[in-house]
Amino acid sequence: MKVGIIRCMQTEDMCPATSCFRVANTKKAAFENVEGEVEVMGINSCGGCPGKKAVTRAVEMVRRGADTIAFASCIVKGTPIGYSCPHAKTMIQAVRNKLGEEITILDYTH
């Protein structure tokens, strides 16, 4: 799996994405049933509320080789601030609509 991760821009100051990298590298959480290696191709933020840059950033990661787009847990679960993104469902659906069924979408990382 070659994965591009989209994270919440609001949490960048407090979270260096170490947990996202760790679970991808050790095949835990959202990556536990992946056969073969997991390679993180890139990580980028949603661009800030309401996450409109997530689509173009996901498209670019796919263009550069990602076959999976994972939304970091800060978006859906609110990790580490305890507040999930109010735009998460819309943002994830917009990425799904743009990329189609051939690209796997993960709605969390850990």
DATA-V509034 format. One record per residue. N is the residue number from 1. RES is the residue in one small letter. SS is DSSP state (hx for helix, st for strand, lp for the rest). Layout:
BEGIN
n = (N:N)
res = (RES:RES)
ss = (SS:SS)
END
This chain:
BEGIN
n = (1:2:3:4:5:6:7:8:9:10:11:12:13:14:15:16:17:18:19:20:21:22:23:24:25:26:27:28:29:30:31:32:33:34:35:36:37:38:39:40:41:42:43:44:45:46:47:48:49:50:51:52:53:54:55:56:57:58:59:60:61:62:63:64:65:66:67:68:69:70:71:72:73:74:75:76:77:78:79:80:81:82:83:84:85:86:87:88:89:90:91:92:93:94:95:96:97:98:99:100:101:102:103:104:105:106:107:108:109:110)
res = (m:k:v:g:i:i:r:c:m:q:t:e:d:m:c:p:a:t:s:c:f:r:v:a:n:t:k:k:a:a:f:e:n:v:e:g:e:v:e:v:m:g:i:n:s:c:g:g:c:p:g:k:k:a:v:t:r:a:v:e:m:v:r:r:g:a:d:t:i:a:f:a:s:c:i:v:k:g:t:p:i:g:y:s:c:p:h:a:k:t:m:i:q:a:v:r:n:k:l:g:e:e:i:t:i:l:d:y:t:h)
ss = (lp:st:st:st:st:st:st:lp:hx:hx:hx:lp:lp:lp:lp:lp:lp:hx:hx:hx:hx:hx:hx:hx:hx:hx:lp:lp:hx:hx:hx:lp:lp:lp:lp:lp:lp:lp:st:st:st:st:st:st:st:lp:lp:lp:lp:lp:lp:lp:hx:hx:hx:hx:hx:hx:hx:hx:hx:hx:hx:lp:lp:lp:lp:st:st:st:st:lp:hx:hx:hx:hx:lp:lp:lp:lp:lp:lp:lp:lp:lp:lp:lp:hx:hx:hx:hx:hx:hx:hx:hx:hx:hx:hx:hx:lp:lp:lp:lp:st:st:st:lp:lp:lp:lp)
END
